[in-house]
Structure formats: C-alpha cells, structure tokens
Amino acid sequence: MLGTLAHLDRPFEYAVPAALDAVEPGMRVRVRFSGREHEALVRARYERPDTTRPLAPLVSVVSEDVLLSEHMFRVCEDVAQRYAGSLSDVLRLAVPARSAGAEKAHRARMERHAREKSGAPDKKTASTGAANPQCEKYRSKFAGLGAFLEHSRGGDRTPRASIVLDPVDSWIELVLECLSGLEDDAGAIILASDQRDVDRLAKALTAHAIDHVQFGSAQGPHARYTAFLSTLQGRSRLVIGTRSAVFAPVANLRMILVWDPDDDLYEEPRAPYPHARTVALTRSFHENCSLLFVSRAPSEFARYLTLAGTLAALEPVPAAHAHTHPRIELMDAYLREREGASGFSRLPSHAHAVIRRGLAEGPVLVHVPRAGYAPALACRFCGTKATCVHCHATLAAPGRGELSCSVCSRRYGHYRCQECGGADLRPIVLGQERTAADLKRSFPNATLHVSGGASGIVEDSDVRDGDLVIATPGAEPQPEGGYAASVIIDAAASLGRAAYNADCETIRRYSHVIGQTRTFDKGGQVLIVGPDQHPALRSLVLVRSNAFIDRVLEERAELGLPPAFKVLEVRGDRTACTDFLERIDAPRGVDIFGPTEVESSTIDAEARVVLRCPVKHAPALVEAARAVMLVRSAKKHPGSLRLQVDPPHVF
C-alpha cells in the first residue's frame, strides 16, 4: 500500500487470505490502515514477509484487472524520483479513478463479444496501421525515417529521434505513415498538446479505418475509465490524447510520437508536476519502444537531447523553398522608412496591403500575442528586455513599485540597460480587442472572426474564403487549404515576455502560423511586424538552420538556465522556506536564491526558494530536497511547502 503523506510513500506488507489467493501484482485491493479502509495497489507477492510481526490481512479485491504492469510500476517509480515526488501521486496520474458503472459496462461488452466470437473464425486484433495512399511520402523526404520505422518493429536497437516539419508538411499525414510501418499487433501512443489537434487526428484515423481510443482530461470519469479498460484488455492498441495519454497501458507498445513537445500544455498541474515529454522518454527506456518528437520549429528540448546523443535528428532532403514554405517577410527598416510615419505603427499600411491581397484569394489570419502575460519591461531606446545581472531572470515593477527581481530579490533603484546604457524603461503592452476593432473599420466587408480569450475558439469549418481571422497563439482555426496570407503583429511584445525562453516560444508559435499558410507557389505570404534584426525573427527566414537554437543553448549554459541547468522551486510559508534551507544538504555547485517574498497573484504562497545546479548534479540535488520534505512530513513541522522540479516560468 502507498501512503498519501510523504514519509508514508513506501510499500506496506499485508497477508493474503486463502479466499483472496488469486490476487496478483497490479490489482486494486482494499486494506485497513490507521483504523480506516483504503484502496491500494498490489506491488508484489512474496512467500515470506520481511518482518516477524503479524500482518494484517487484505480486506477485499476491488478489481480483478491488473491495472499496472511491472514496466509501468518502474516508469512511475522513475518519474517520482526525477521529480522529487511520491509514487502514490504518480500512480494517481497513471491509473484513473475507478468507475463502477464503466467497469460493469465493460464486463458486459467483453462477455457479449466472447459469445459472438465463439464458433466464429478467429480474428486478429484490430490493426493500428492501414493502407495509406501516401505511405512513402515522408520516408523519401526524411532521411532515416525508413530505418526508424524498421527498428520500431523490434530488435536490439531502440530508435529515438526528432523531426522538424516544413510548413507544407502535415503532422497527421506523418502519423498515418508511421502507423502504417508498424506490425498488426504493435501498440502506439500519439500525444498532442491541444484537444483540437487530438480531434483532428481522430477524424483522420476514422477516415482511414484505423481503430483507436482517446485519452484526455476533457473526458468524464466514466469515459476515461472505459478507455483505460479497453486499452488494458488489448481491445485498442492505438491511443491518442493529451498529456495524460502518456500513461496509457498499451500492450506491446512499440512507438510513442509526441507532437510539438515544447508546448506548455504538456506540463502536468498536479503533483509531482511531471512533463509528458519526460514521461515519454522514461517510458521509451523502460519499455524499449521507439520515440519520435515532431515539431514545426527546432525544439530546444529535442535539440539538447540530440547534442547529448540521446536523439537522432532526421533531416529532410533539399527541396525548392517555393514548394515548401510561404513567402516570409519581416517589416524591416526599408519598408518602414518607405511608408513614413505609419510604418512604425502596430498595423502599418504594408500590413493592410498584405491583408487586402490575401482576402482576394482566401482567408487571412492576423496573429496577436495572448493576453495576460506577466508584466515585463524593456529599454525604451533599444527595446532590450530588462533582466537581472545576478540570476538573469526578468525584472518587473509590481504595482508600479521599485524595480526588482522575483527570483533573487535584488532591487534596482537606478537601472541601466545592459545593451545601450539607457535608463528609461517602458512596459510591454498587448491588445487583441483593439486590433479587432481597427481591422473591422479597415475591412468592413470581410467576415471577422476573433478566436481566443473571452471570444472563444473558432471552429475550422467556420472559416471560408474572404474571411479575416484574429487569433491568439494556439487558438488559430485551420481552414482547409490554409490561409492565403498571415500577418503577425506585436512581435516585440511576444519576444519581451517575462520568461527566459520567450525567444524560443515565439519561434514555436510563429512556426505554427507559417505552417497554416499556403506555400509561395500558391501565393501564400507571411508578414511579421516586429524588430526585424532580432535573431529569433531572422531565424524564421533561414530554412533548415539550427544556428539560432544552438546559440540559445550555448548562452543558457553560460547563464545557468535550463535545459543545461536543473531548477527546483520551493514555495510556501516563509518560516517553512527558511527551515527548508537550514535542513537541506545541498551538493556543491548549487546556487540558492531566497527565500524571497512572492508578489505574484498567480502563486498562492508567502515566499519561495529557487535552487539550481548543472544537470550532472541534478540527481543529488533532487534527492537532498526530497529528503528534507520527508523529514518535515514525518516530524510534522509547521508550515506548508510545495516542491517542484523544473518549474515553468521561474526565470
């Protein structure tokens, strides 16, 4: 049995009565603990106990299904160790809450299927693959994909790779081709960060008659447990879904494919806060299944693993740019000066001209930053984001107070820009609704759609030729045939977000916009209104270059930022944070920031402590932090603390 408190997170021994002798590891049982009955999972069975004291007997068997295999137990244990969490919390993520109604209905379906099958010729389990009219398209385009799929069938080598798609490529078509390369009895998991992408994939799989089951947080308890049991019994070998699908109990798992692995929607909001891509990587090693990261832009996580030798980068064969990309144009100094004063506005006349030409050919997308970014400041003269000289986190002035760093608490009474020496700072301002109002006046005859935020999400089928769509990142509808033109505005605001990875995140989001626009030979055009000399925006024009992402990883290693450095955050009562620092036996080379006061309204805590160290020292730091949490839990020290490994948006 696994306890809910940190110091009780360990196996407990129970005696198995003769009436329950059929119980197996992985089954859900009911036991008595601390005077109350609890549900637990059986980890293992032994002939003799490790103690001489009499053991309490199991009360009953809740379910006869083996909910977790030995491989999945090890995966959960590894994830708990990596994230300094408890195994019981990881098991709650891996095994959904039991639904008696779903279990009863599933039993009835199994019995009905057995009756129908009796006397009939034996049939194979539904295949994960199907005939694909373009089954050789991506194998011929990406060198090594054919070998990757061949090794995915089994053998001594377990392939792990990453692919960066061109805008003309479809990740759904790539999935169909990868599935066609698997054997009939092979299992696969396809992860997408957004439920709309999962629905688009499900529609394509249904059209190709590929049997599958969905996992996702949007499902209710009944539907979620039904999908879990269907996969557990081998009725469905292909699982698609959002981050929770990475724990699906797929039989004979041969492949995990993760679409857009750097999307922050893969971050689990429940303890111990594991990232789905890390769970996928862990599961690939434990179950010897292939792993493929697919993205539109170079993934910083995948690139880091590629440089470390964990992943192989599958490069495409050279092709004409006009057939694979739209025309990508930056609003540079020449265009601004030629236009005059309006060239320096949020929506210059050149952007209006691009929209006007696009509306004559099809739908047009205007991409604006998402509302609700954390406040950030930039130099009024050169536009460089204000960052701390000590820990390199973004500076802010909450409530128009004194400029300070939220990580190390260093205060800046007289700030000077590190780039130009300027002392005047300006806030970075966003405005989706204002953009929609301006465009409505400029294009009164166009059908206007606002997607994202309070306006809701626009469906793909609602966008037609001649429509104008204003959308925030991740909320862009994908009309059939793509957009005739796309205009990205407020690029400076996106690049200046209060996050250390704002540049890479900007490229990722803009690459999706570029991927939804028609290619150059079909008249597609993308205009980016922003600092045209910024390396991140310049990298969008360079095709198939890793120069920018490699430079970013080098700079982060020098500045002590992820992924080269491991970061831990402890937040809670100030006295508890102070006690944590006094008790932790941190290894050498660990930087400690705090405890600092938490002034953000998004963090429910009084103070926090941030610890960071090189990745090679990460296991020792994580274990030291977890040891302190165990001691505090066992001795019932006052004050609450929350420990998170690799927390997002700290720096």
N, C-alpha and C positions, 0 to 999 in steps of 0.2 A: 504494500500500500504506500501511496505517496502523500505526504502531508502538505497542507497549504502554507504553513509557515516555513520560513527559510531554513531554520535549523531542523525541521522535520522532513525536509526533502531528501528522503532516503528510503530504501526498501524496508518493509517490516515483515516478519515471519508469522505465518498462520498455519495451523494444522488443517489438513484437508480431510473432512469426514468421509467415511466409506460411501455415503449416499451421493457425494459430490466428487467421486474419484475421476470422473470424466473431464474435470476442469483442465484446461490447457493454458500455457502462456499466451498472453494477449487477450484473454477473455475478461469481460467485465463482471465483477463479483461484488457482493455486499459483505462488509466486515463491521465488527464492532471496535470502535476506537474512542478512548477517553469517554466512555459511558454512552456514546451515541453511535448509530449505524451510519456508515458512509459507503459510497461506491468507490471501487478501486479497480486497478488493472493488475492482472497476474503477470509478474515479470519472469519468473522461472519456477520450476518444481525440483525439489531435492528429496532424496530418500531420508536423510537425517538432518535435523536442524543444527544451526551453529551455536545454540545456547542450550544449557541444561534445564532452564526454567520451562514449566509447562506452557504450551502455546494455546492461544485462543483459537477456536475453530472458525472456518468460514461460515457465514450465515446462510448465504444462498448464491446461486449463479444468476446474474441479471440477464445475460445474453450468452447464448451458445456460440455466437460468432467470434472468431479470432480476429479482433479488431486491429491488432498491430503485429506485424511480423518482427522477427529478430533484427532484420535490416533497419526497419523503421524505428525500433527502440534505440538502436545505435545512432541513427541520424538525430533523433530527438535529444539524446544524451550529448552529442557533439554540439548541437545548436545551443543547448542550455549552457554548456561550458564556454562556448565562444562569446556568448552574450551575458555572462555572469548572472544567469537566471536560474530558476528552479525547473527541474524536469517536469514537475506537475503542471507548470504554466505552459510549457511547450506541448505537453500531451493534450492539454485543452484546445490548443490550436490544431493539433493533428487529428484528434478524434472529436467529431461534433457531438453535441448533446443528444442523448438518446431520445427518440420519439417513438413511443409505444405504438401509436397508430401507424406510423411509417413502417415499423418493423412487422406489424401484423399484416399490413397490406403486401409487403414484400414477400412474406412467407406464403401468402395465398397465391401470389403470382408465380412463385417458384414451384409450388405444388401443381398449379394448373399447367405450367409449362412442362413439368415432368410427365403429367398424364397425357398431354398432347404428343410428347416426344416418344412415349412408349409404343413400340410397334412400328414406328416410322424409321426410315433410314437415318443413320447418324449424320449429323451436320456439324460442320466446323463452327467454331466461334466466329462471330461477325468480325470481318477484317477491318483493320484500321486504314488500309490503303484501298485505292480504287483506280480505275482507269482514268488517266489524266491526259487530255489532248496535248498538253504542253509539258509532258513529263521529262523532257530532255532540255528544256529552255535554260534553266539555271545551272544545270550540271555542265553545260557547254559554256556558260558565261563565267562562272566562278571556278577557277582552278582549284582542285582539291575537294570540291563538293561531292563528286562521284566516289572518291576514296573514303570520304567521311561517312557517306551513307552505307558503303560496303562494310566498313568497320563497325557501324552501328548494329549490324546484324548479329554481332557476337565475335568472340575471338580473344586473343591475348591483349590486343590494344584497345583502349577505350578513348575514342576521339573527343576532344573538346575544342571548339572553335568559335570564331566570331565572324559575322558578315556585315558589311556596311552596304546597304542597297542604294542604287541610283534612284533619282526621282521617278523614273519611268517604271521601276520595278514595283511589283505588288508583293507585300509580305504574305498575303493569303495564298497567292499562287505558289510562293516558295514553300509554304507549309504543306500544300497539297502534293508538291513534288517530293518533299521529304517523306511524307507518309507513304507515298507510292513505292518508296525504296525499302520499306520495312516488310518483314515477313507477316503472314496472316495472323500468327499467334503472338506477335510482339505488341507490347504496350507503349503508349506515348503520352506525354503531358505537354500541352501547349498553353503557355501563360501570356496573357495580355493585361496591361495595367488598367485599362478602361473597359467597363462593361459594354460600351457600344462597339468596341473592337471585338469583344467576345461574340456579340450578337452578329456582327458582320461575318466572322469566321464560321459561326454555326450555320448561317444561311448558305455559305459556300459548301460546307460539308454536306448539308442536306441535299443540295443540288447535285452533288457528286455521289450520293447514296453511301456516304461513309458514316457508319454508326459511331455515336459519341454521346457523352454525358457532360453536363455543365456543372461546375462548382463556382460559387460566388457568394459574397457577403449579402447580395440583394435577395438571396433565397431565404425563405422562411425555414423554421426548424424541421418541418415535415419534409419539404422538398430537398433540403440539404442532407438529411439523414437517408432519404430514399436514394439519392445519388451516391452517397457513401456506400450503402449496402450493395447497390447494383455494381459498383466498381469492385467492392470487396469480393463478391461472388464470381467475378470474372465475366459478368454479363456485358460490361463495357470496358474495352481495352484502351479507348482513347478518351482522355479527359481534357477539357478546355475550360478555362476560367481565369479569374483574377488571382491575387496573391495567395489566397487560401488553397487553391488547387495544387500548389506545390507539394502538399502533404497527402495527396490522394493515394489510396492504397492500390495502385495499378499493378496487376500481375504481369510478370515477365517484362518489367519496364526496360525499354531499350533506348529511349530518347526523351530528353527534355528540351524544349525550344522556348526561349524567353524573348518576347518581342518588346523592344525598347527598354532594356534593362535599367537605364538610369532614371526612369520616371519615379518621382517621389511617391506615387500611389502604391508602389511595392513595399513601402515601409509599414510594418505592422504597428498599429497604435496600441496594442495590448502587450503586456509584459510577457517575455523579456524583450520585446520590440525587435524581432529578427527581420532582416530584409529578405525578400523572396529570392533574389538572385543568389544570396549567400546560402540559403537553404537548398536551392537547386544545385549549386556547386558541391555542397556537402553530400547531398544525396547521390550525385554523379559518382563521387569517390566510393561511397559505401555500397552502392548497388551496381557499380561497373556499367553504368548506362552513359550514352553519349550526351553531350551538352552543346547547344548551339545558341549563342547570343546574336540576335538580329536587330539592327537599328538603322536609322536614316543617316545619322551623323556618327563619327567616331566616338564610341563610349569610353569615358575616362576609366571606368572600372574594367571594362574588357581590354582596353589598351594597356593598362597597368599589368593585368594578368598575362597579356601577350608578351610584354617586355620581360616579365618574370619567367616566361617559358611554360606557363600553365595552359594557355590557349594558343591555338594556331589561327592566324589571320588568313581567311580565304579571299584572295584578291581577284577582281574581275579582269577579263581580257580587255584590251583597249577597244574603245568604240567611239564613233563620232559624237561629239558633245551635243550637236543639234538634235540627235535622236534619243538622247538620254536625259537631258536637262532643259529646263526653260531658260530663257534669256534672263540673267540675273544682273541687275543694275543697282549701283549704290548712288545715292544722291550726293555726289561729290562737289567739291568747291567750284568746278567749272559750271555745272548745272545750276548751282545756287547763284553764282555771280551773273550768269547769263539771264536768269529770271529776275534778278533785282531783289527788292526787299522781301517779297513774298517767298523767295527761295529759302529763307531761313525760318519759315513758319512750320507748324506741325504738319499741315497739309498743303504743301506748295502747289503751284499751278501745274507743274510737271506730273504730280501725283493725280491731279484731276484729269489730265490728258490721258494718262495710262488707264484710269478707270473708265473714261469715256470710250476709248478704243476697245477695251475689254467687253463692255456692255453690249457692243455691237456684234460680238462674236459668241458670247456665252455668259455664264455667271462670273461675278467678280468678288473676290474676298479682300476685305480690309482687316488686317490683323492688328489688334491693340493689346497692350500689356494687361495682365489680370489685375483687377482692383484688389486692394487690401494688402499690398506689400508692406513689409516692415519699414519704418521710416529710415531714410538714408540721406546723406548729404554729399555734395560734390563741390569741387572748386568752381567758382563762378566764371573764372577766366579760361581754364583749360579743360574743365569737365572731369578731372581725375577724382575718383571716389575717395572720401576721407577714411583712412584706415589707421589703426593703432600701430605705432612704431615698435611696440614691445611684442605683442602677440599677433598682429596683423589682422585682427578682427575689424569689422566695420564700425565706425564711430557714429553716434547719434546723440541728439539732444532731446530726450523725452520731455514733453510738456514745455518745450522752449527753455529748458534749463541749461545747466552747464554741459558743454560737450564732454563726453566720457565714453569709455569702452565698457561694454556689458560683460566682457569675459574676464578681464584682469583689473577692472575698476580704475584704471589710470585716467586721470582727468586732464583736460587740455583747456586751460584758461585762454591761451593765445596760440591758436593752431596755425601752422604754416603748411601749405601744400607741399608734399614731397617731390612734386614734379616741377612746379614753376615758382614756388615760394609765395604764392598768393595767400592772403588772409581772409578773403571773403568767400563764404560758403552759401550754397543755395540748396533748397530741398528739391528732391526729385518728385515731380507731380504727374499723376495719371488722370485719365478722363475718358471712359468709354461712352457714357451717355452724351457728353459734349460732342464727341466725334459723330455719333449717330445723328444728332440734331443738325450739325453742319452739313453732313452729306445729304440729308433729306432736303435741305434747301438748295443744294447744288444740283441734285439729280431728282427732281420731283416726280418724274415719270417712271423711275425704276422702283420695282418692288423691294422694299427694305426689310431685311431680317437681322435681328440682333440676337446673337447666340452667346450664352454665358451669363453668370451672375444672376441677378434678380429676374432677368428676362427669360430664363430657362434655356433649354437646349433645342436647337432647330434640327429637325429630322433630315436625313439625307434626301429623301424623296420630295421634300417641300421646296427644294432649290431648283429653279429652272433657268433656262437661258434668259439673260437680261435682268436677272435678279442681283441685288447688291447685298452682300453678307458682311456684317461687322461682328467679329468673333474674338473672344479671348483665348489664350493658349489652352489647348485640349478640348475646346468647345466647338471647333470648326466642323460643320457638316461636310460630308464628302459626296458631292453630286456625281452621278455617272458621267464619265467623260472628263472630269476635272474642271478646274477654273480656267477661264481664258486669260485672266490676269489676277495678280495678287499684289497688294500694297501693304507693306509692313511699316507702321509708324511708331514713333516714340521708342526707337531702338536704344537711345541713350538711357531712357528710364529702365528698360529691361536689363541693360548691361550694368546699371548702377544700383541694382537691388542690394539690400543689406545681407549678402551671402557671399562667402568666399568663392563659390562655384557659379557665380552669376554669368560669367562669360560662357562656360560650357553649357549651362542650362539654356542660355539664349540661343546658342547654335542648335541645340537639340530641338527647341520649339520651332525655330525658323526653318529647320530642315523638313519638318512635317508640313509646313506651309508650302515649301518648294516642291515637296513630293506630291502635293494635291493639285499642282498647277500643270497645265499641258506643256509638252515639250516645245522647244524652239521651232522645230519644223512644222508644228501645228499652230504656231502663233502665240504660244504661251510666254508670258513675261512676268517677272517679279521685280518690284521696286522696293528698296529698303531705304527708309528715311532715317538717318542717324549719322553718327560720327564715321565717315567713310574711311578714315585711316586707322580705325580700331582693328587690331589683329584678328579679333573674333569675326567681325563682319567681312574682313578681307579673305578669311579662310573659306567663306561660303562661295566665293567666286572661284577659288582654286579647286579643281576637280581631283579627287583621289589623292589628297595630300594629308599626311599625318604630322606635318611640321608644327602646326599650332598646338595640337593636343600633346605632342612630345615636349614642346616648350613649356606648356602649362604644368605637366607632371614634374619637369625639372625644377621649375620655380616653387612648386608646392613642397618638394623635398627640401629645398633650401630654406623655406619659410616655416617648416614644421606643420604642414597641413595634410589632411587626408588626400589620397589613399596611402601615401608613404608613411604617415604617422597615424597611430591609433589614438582615438579620443574617447574619454569617459566623462560622463557628466553625473554629478550627484546633486540632487536638489531636494529641498525640504525645509524644516525648521533650522534657524541659524545655529542654535545650540547643538543640534544633531549634526549639522555640517562640520562644526568645529570639532566635535567629538570624533567624527569620521577621520578627519585629518590627523588627529592625535593618535589614532589607533592603527592607521594603515602603515604597513611596512613596504613602502613603495621601492621598487628596484632603482638602481642608479640610472641616471639619464632621463628621469621623469620630470616634466615641467608641471608645476601645480599653480593654478590660478584661483584665488579665492581663500575663504568664502566671500562672495560678493553679494550685494543686495540685488534682488530681482525686481526690476521695474516694469517688465513687460506684462501686459494684461493677459497674454496668452499662456503664461506659466503660473500655475497655482502653487506657489512656494514663496517662502521668505528670502531664501538665499540659495546659492548654488556654488559648487566647486567643479572646476574643469581640470582634468588631468590628461596629459598627452605624452606619448613616447614613440620612438621608432617602432615599426611593425615587428621587428625581430624581438623586441622586449614585450610585445603585447600580451602573450600568454601569462607571463609573470605578473604584469600589472593587473590583468583581469582577475587572476586567482587571488591576488592580495586584496583587491577591492571586495571580492565575493566573501573572503574570509572575515572581513570586518562586518559585513552585513549579517553573516551567520552568528557572529558573537553578539551583535546588538539584538538580534531576534531571540537568541537563547536566553540572554540575561535581561530581556525586556527593558532595554534602555529607553528613556523617554524621548519623544520626538519622532516624527515620521521622516523617512528618507526614500528617495526613488533613484535607483542606479540604472543608467542607460549607457550601453556601449554603442559607439558610432552614432551619436545623436545628430539629427539633421539640424541645420541652421544654427549652429553654435558660433562658428566663426563667420 
